[in-house]
Amino acid sequence: MALTGRTALLAALGALVVGLLLPSWTGIGVVTGAVLLAVVADLVLAAPVRSLRLGRGGVTTVRLGEPAAVELTVTNPSGRPLRARIRDAWAPSAWRPGTAGAASRHTLTVPGGERRRATTVLVPTRRGDHHSHRVTIRSLGPLGLAGRQSSHLAPWTVRALPPFESRKHLPSRLARLRELDGRTSVLTRGQGTEFDSLREYLPGDDVRSIDWRASARRHTVAVRTWRPERDRHVLIVLDTGRTSAGRVGDAPRLDASLDAALLLTALATRAGDRVDLLAHDLGPRVTVAGRSPSEVLPAFTNAMAYLEPALYETNMRSLVATALRMAPHRSLVVLLTGLDAGPVEEGLLPLLPQLVKRHEVVLASVADPRLDELAAGRGTVEAVYGAAAAEQTRADRRRTADRLTRHGVTVLDALPGKISPALADTYLALKAAGRL
């Protein structure tokens, strides 16, 4: 029971009236008056809530699905102890389903002139910024019969970043990268290789790798070794249009694309390459370019925190034009988009010659595991029709991938859990072949 000052005054007057009007021999007036006076006394002894001072602390960024502890500091400037029940309200997307009620409520006792701290643990379910709302505090008297209540603003923001679940694949890919980067040098020179060292000729080495001038100076046959070239340019292009909104399992396709982009960024940065990001639908949504190696991954994750699929078709002409502006020299262009026949054949295919003429192009698409389940369906008419539709869809995707391959594009079509390591492996294979 929470009473304001005006309500308490009315309660005290009511107690006085009842005590005077009711017959004293019944005892009802005395009991009622005593109870109401106890309520009023409890209210008077409760610490005031409007003068409380609130502060915030704790984490400001967290990966999606991980807990974030936010501290609420309550300072009681009055001389009376504060016996408080607190509700720390946040948006529903800041809580794991079904946990908001218990996690947002706290019981706190703050002696007069002191402060205490309550911790609210958030588990965001959506990327982006999550803002705190009002903090409602109810101050109870010593008997717990009445109290004062007020709401305060205590602003705080927690940013939920992409979960980057594929980072578990990074150590194994970095080990393979170290093998390419000098520890296992190659004897053939490619477009993406640079001179590494000279060593003595061994039986079986390619005679084209022999350095005749160095051999003459050494009086022994020397061969040149090459290693993948550093400081290459990688442009990651995220299609955030309608196709990225299709749900694969419990998440849109865009989430798997973001995860694959982060793994590739971490790997390419460690390889010494420059990585830029473009997110595009009707127009550019996000561009991150020119960051130092230590800033690239944090900048990408912060930019991706706000990306959501748009429910309209991507303007491929604008996407390709923007990509060409961001990559004026030969680069690896990684396009994370769909393999739907219509958007690719009508929008992307006519523009591909502009890209493949200047750049190495990789197209990565997230496949739907539901297609495999439907294709295996038998036994009922509905299951057979579903299997036929799934087979038709898979055939259309294969046909689209074949057309892209004939134009010189490396195509990946992998399930959500496999697209990230598959894209990293493709990057390493291009490095090893000297195509970057």
C-alpha positions in Angstrom: 0.0 0.0 0.0 1.6 3.2 -1.2 0.2 6.6 0.1 1.0 10.1 -1.0 1.1 13.0 1.5 -2.4 14.1 0.6 -3.7 10.6 1.0 -2.1 10.3 4.4 -3.7 13.6 5.5 -7.1 12.3 4.4 -6.5 9.0 6.3 -5.7 10.8 9.5 -8.8 13.0 9.3 -10.9 9.8 8.5 -9.4 8.1 11.6 -10.4 11.1 13.8 -13.9 11.3 12.4 -14.5 7.6 12.9 -13.1 7.7 16.4 -15.5 10.5 17.3 -18.7 9.3 15.6 -18.7 5.6 16.3 -20.0 4.5 19.8 -17.1 4.1 22.1 -18.7 1.0 23.9 -18.4 -1.1 20.7 -14.6 -0.5 20.5 -14.8 -0.3 16.7 -13.9 3.4 16.6 -10.8 2.8 18.8 -9.6 -0.1 16.7 -10.2 1.6 13.4 -8.5 4.8 14.5 -5.5 2.9 15.9 -5.0 1.1 12.6 -5.3 4.2 10.5 -3.0 6.1 12.8 -0.5 3.2 12.5 -0.6 3.5 8.8 -0.1 7.2 8.9 2.8 6.8 11.4 4.4 4.1 9.1 4.0 6.5 6.2 5.6 9.4 8.1 8.6 7.2 9.1 9.2 6.0 5.6 12.1 7.7 3.9 11.2 10.2 1.2 11.7 9.0 -2.3 11.7 12.2 -4.4 15.0 13.4 -2.9 16.8 10.1 -3.7 19.8 10.3 -6.0 20.4 7.6 -8.6 23.5 6.7 -10.5 24.5 4.1 -13.1 27.5 1.9 -13.8 28.5 -1.3 -15.4 29.0 -2.6 -19.0 28.0 -0.6 -22.1 28.6 -3.2 -24.8 27.9 -6.9 -24.8 27.6 -9.6 -27.5 24.1 -10.7 -28.4 22.9 -13.4 -26.0 25.5 -12.8 -23.3 24.7 -11.3 -19.9 25.3 -7.6 -19.2 25.5 -6.5 -15.6 24.2 -2.9 -15.1 24.6 -1.3 -11.6 22.0 1.1 -10.1 23.4 3.2 -7.2 20.8 4.6 -4.8 21.9 7.4 -2.5 19.6 8.3 0.5 20.2 11.9 1.6 17.6 11.8 4.3 18.1 10.9 8.0 15.6 8.0 7.8 16.5 4.5 6.6 15.2 3.6 3.2 13.5 0.2 2.9 13.0 0.1 -0.8 11.4 -2.1 -3.4 12.8 -1.2 -6.8 11.8 -1.9 -10.4 14.5 -1.2 -12.9 12.5 -1.1 -16.2 14.1 -1.7 -19.6 12.7 -2.5 -23.1 11.5 -6.1 -23.5 14.2 -6.8 -26.0 16.8 -6.3 -23.3 15.6 -9.4 -21.4 15.7 -13.1 -22.2 12.0 -14.2 -22.6 10.3 -14.8 -19.3 13.0 -13.4 -17.1 12.2 -9.6 -17.0 9.9 -9.8 -13.9 12.4 -11.3 -11.5 15.5 -9.7 -13.0 14.2 -6.1 -12.9 13.0 -6.1 -9.2 15.2 -5.6 -6.2 14.9 -5.1 -2.5 17.3 -2.7 -0.9 17.9 -1.1 2.5 19.8 2.1 2.5 20.7 3.8 5.9 20.3 7.5 6.1 23.1 9.5 4.4 24.5 6.4 2.7 24.2 4.6 -0.6 23.7 1.1 -1.8 24.0 -0.7 -5.1 21.6 -3.1 -6.9 22.7 -5.1 -10.0 20.4 -5.7 -13.0 21.5 -8.5 -15.3 20.3 -8.0 -18.9 20.5 -10.6 -21.7 19.6 -8.7 -24.9 17.8 -10.6 -27.6 18.2 -8.1 -30.4 21.2 -6.2 -31.8 21.5 -2.5 -31.3 21.2 0.0 -28.4 19.0 -0.8 -25.4 18.0 2.1 -23.2 16.8 2.1 -19.6 13.4 3.5 -18.8 12.1 4.7 -15.4 13.3 3.4 -12.1 10.3 3.1 -9.8 11.1 3.1 -6.1 8.7 2.3 -3.3 9.8 3.3 0.2 8.1 1.3 3.0 7.8 2.3 6.6 9.1 0.1 9.5 5.8 -1.8 9.8 5.4 -2.3 6.0 1.8 -1.0 6.1 2.3 2.0 3.9 5.0 3.7 1.8 5.9 6.4 -0.6 6.4 5.8 -4.3 8.1 7.7 -7.1 9.7 7.2 -10.5 13.1 8.5 -11.5 15.1 8.7 -14.7 18.4 7.0 -14.6 19.6 6.9 -18.2 21.9 4.1 -19.4 22.5 2.4 -22.7 23.8 -1.1 -23.4 24.8 -1.8 -27.0 24.3 -5.4 -28.2 26.9 -6.4 -30.8 26.7 -9.3 -33.2 27.5 -12.6 -31.3 30.5 -13.6 -33.6 29.9 -17.3 -32.9 32.3 -18.2 -35.7 35.3 -16.9 -33.8 35.8 -20.5 -32.6 37.1 -21.2 -36.1 39.7 -18.4 -36.0 42.6 -20.3 -34.4 42.6 -23.1 -36.9 42.5 -20.6 -39.9 45.3 -18.5 -38.4 47.4 -21.7 -38.2 46.8 -22.3 -41.9 47.6 -18.6 -42.6 50.9 -18.9 -40.8 51.8 -21.8 -43.0 51.1 -19.7 -46.1 52.8 -16.6 -44.7 56.5 -17.6 -45.0 56.7 -20.8 -43.1 55.6 -22.8 -46.2 56.8 -20.7 -49.1 55.7 -21.5 -52.7 57.9 -21.8 -55.7 55.5 -20.4 -58.3 54.8 -16.7 -58.6 51.3 -15.5 -58.8 49.4 -12.2 -59.0 49.1 -12.1 -55.2 52.6 -13.2 -54.2 55.8 -11.4 -53.4 59.4 -12.4 -53.2 60.3 -14.2 -50.0 63.9 -15.6 -50.1 66.4 -17.7 -52.0 67.3 -21.3 -51.1 69.3 -24.1 -52.6 67.7 -26.1 -55.5 66.3 -29.4 -54.6 65.4 -32.3 -56.9 61.8 -31.8 -58.1 61.8 -28.0 -57.9 60.3 -26.1 -60.8 63.2 -25.0 -63.0 61.4 -21.8 -63.8 62.0 -20.7 -60.2 65.8 -20.8 -60.6 67.5 -17.5 -60.1 70.5 -17.7 -62.5 72.2 -14.6 -61.3 72.2 -15.6 -57.7 73.3 -19.1 -58.7 76.3 -17.6 -60.5 77.3 -15.6 -57.4 76.8 -18.6 -55.1 78.4 -21.2 -57.3 75.3 -23.3 -56.5 71.9 -23.5 -58.0 69.5 -21.2 -56.1 65.7 -20.9 -56.5 63.4 -18.1 -55.6 60.5 -18.7 -53.1 57.4 -16.6 -52.9 54.8 -15.9 -50.3 51.3 -14.4 -50.3 51.5 -10.7 -50.7 50.4 -8.5 -47.8 48.5 -5.2 -47.8 45.9 -6.4 -50.3 42.4 -4.8 -50.3 39.3 -6.8 -49.3 35.9 -5.2 -49.7 33.0 -7.0 -47.9 29.6 -6.1 -49.3 26.5 -7.0 -47.3 23.2 -7.1 -49.2 20.7 -5.9 -46.6 17.7 -6.0 -48.9 14.7 -8.2 -49.1 16.6 -11.5 -49.5 18.5 -11.0 -46.3 15.2 -10.8 -44.3 14.3 -14.5 -45.0 14.5 -16.5 -41.8 16.8 -19.5 -41.7 16.0 -21.4 -38.5 15.4 -18.8 -35.8 17.3 -15.9 -37.3 17.3 -13.9 -40.6 19.9 -14.7 -43.2 21.6 -11.4 -42.5 22.7 -12.7 -39.1 24.7 -15.5 -40.7 26.2 -13.1 -43.2 27.3 -10.8 -40.4 29.0 -13.7 -38.7 30.8 -14.8 -41.8 31.9 -11.2 -42.5 33.4 -10.9 -39.0 35.4 -14.1 -39.3 36.8 -13.1 -42.7 37.6 -9.6 -41.3 39.5 -11.0 -38.3 41.5 -13.4 -40.6 42.3 -10.9 -43.4 43.4 -8.3 -40.8 45.8 -10.8 -39.3 47.1 -11.5 -42.8 48.1 -7.9 -43.2 45.3 -7.0 -45.7 43.1 -3.9 -45.6 39.4 -4.6 -45.1 36.5 -2.3 -45.8 32.8 -2.8 -45.3 29.8 -1.8 -47.4 26.2 -2.5 -46.4 23.7 -1.7 -49.1 20.0 -2.1 -50.1 18.3 0.8 -51.9 21.4 2.8 -51.1 24.5 2.6 -48.9 23.4 1.8 -45.3 26.9 1.5 -43.7 30.4 2.2 -45.0 33.5 1.6 -42.9 36.8 2.3 -44.7 40.3 3.3 -44.0 40.6 2.0 -40.5 43.8 0.8 -39.0 44.2 -3.0 -38.3 43.5 -2.6 -34.6 40.4 -0.6 -35.3 38.8 -2.6 -38.1 37.0 -5.4 -36.1 35.6 -3.1 -33.4 34.4 -0.6 -36.0 32.7 -3.4 -38.0 31.0 -4.9 -35.0 29.7 -1.5 -33.9 28.4 -0.7 -37.4 26.8 -4.1 -37.7 24.9 -3.6 -34.4 22.3 -1.4 -36.1 21.9 -3.4 -39.3 18.5 -4.8 -39.9 17.1 -6.3 -43.2 15.1 -3.9 -45.4 11.9 -5.2 -46.9 12.5 -4.1 -50.5 14.7 -5.1 -53.4 18.3 -4.2 -53.4 19.4 -1.7 -56.0 22.2 -3.7 -57.6 23.2 -0.9 -60.0 23.9 1.4 -57.0 25.5 -1.4 -55.0 28.0 -2.2 -57.8 28.7 1.5 -58.5 29.4 2.1 -54.8 31.7 -1.0 -54.6 33.7 0.2 -57.6 34.1 3.6 -55.9 35.3 2.1 -52.7 37.7 -0.3 -54.5 39.4 1.7 -57.3 42.3 -0.8 -57.6 42.3 -4.6 -57.8 40.7 -6.1 -54.7 38.9 -9.1 -53.4 35.2 -8.2 -53.4 33.1 -10.5 -51.2 29.4 -10.1 -51.8 27.1 -11.7 -49.2 23.7 -12.0 -50.8 21.1 -14.5 -51.9 21.1 -17.0 -54.8 17.5 -16.4 -55.8 17.3 -16.6 -59.6 15.2 -13.5 -60.1 17.3 -10.8 -58.2 20.6 -12.3 -59.4 19.7 -12.8 -63.1 17.9 -9.5 -63.5 19.9 -7.3 -61.2 23.4 -8.7 -60.7 24.4 -10.6 -63.8 24.2 -7.7 -66.2 26.6 -5.7 -64.0 29.1 -8.5 -63.3 31.5 -7.7 -66.1 32.3 -4.4 -64.5 33.3 -6.2 -61.3 35.1 -9.3 -62.5 37.1 -7.2 -65.1 38.8 -5.3 -62.2 38.4 -7.5 -59.1 38.4 -11.0 -57.8 34.8 -11.6 -56.8 33.4 -14.1 -54.3 29.6 -14.5 -53.8 28.6 -16.2 -50.6 25.0 -17.2 -49.9 23.3 -18.7 -46.9 21.4 -21.9 -47.7 18.2 -22.9 -45.9 18.5 -26.3 -44.2 14.8 -26.6 -44.4 15.1 -27.4 -48.1 17.0 -30.6 -47.3 14.3 -31.6 -44.9 11.5 -31.0 -47.4 13.4 -32.7 -50.2 13.5 -35.9 -48.1 9.8 -35.8 -47.4 7.6 -38.8 -48.5 4.5 -40.6 -47.5 1.8 -38.0 -47.9 0.6 -35.9 -50.8 1.7 -32.7 -49.0 5.2 -34.2 -48.3 5.6 -35.1 -52.0 4.6 -31.7 -53.2 6.9 -30.1 -50.6 9.8 -32.4 -51.8 9.2 -31.4 -55.4 9.2 -27.7 -54.5 12.4 -28.1 -52.5 14.1 -29.9 -55.4 13.0 -27.2 -57.8 14.4 -24.5 -55.5 17.7 -26.3 -55.2 18.0 -26.8 -58.9 17.3 -23.1 -59.5 20.1 -22.2 -57.0 22.5 -24.5 -58.7 21.7 -23.1 -62.1 22.2 -19.6 -60.8 25.5 -20.5 -59.2 26.7 -22.1 -62.5 25.9 -18.9 -64.4 27.9 -16.9 -61.9 30.8 -19.3 -62.1 30.9 -19.0 -65.9 31.3 -15.2 -65.4 34.4 -15.8 -63.2 32.8 -15.5 -59.8 33.6 -17.9 -57.0 30.3 -19.1 -55.5 29.7 -20.4 -52.0 26.3 -21.8 -51.0 26.5 -23.1 -47.5 24.3 -23.6 -44.4 24.3 -21.0 -41.7 26.7 -22.9 -39.4 29.1 -23.6 -42.3 29.1 -20.4 -44.3 31.7 -18.6 -42.0 34.4 -21.3 -42.1 33.7 -21.9 -45.8 34.3 -18.2 -46.6 37.5 -18.2 -44.6 38.7 -21.3 -46.4 38.0 -19.7 -49.8 40.0 -16.6 -48.8 43.0 -18.8 -47.7 42.7 -20.8 -51.0 42.8 -17.6 -53.0 45.8 -16.5 -51.0 47.6 -19.8 -51.6 46.9 -19.7 -55.3 48.2 -16.1 -55.6 44.9 -14.7 -56.9 44.7 -11.8 -54.5 
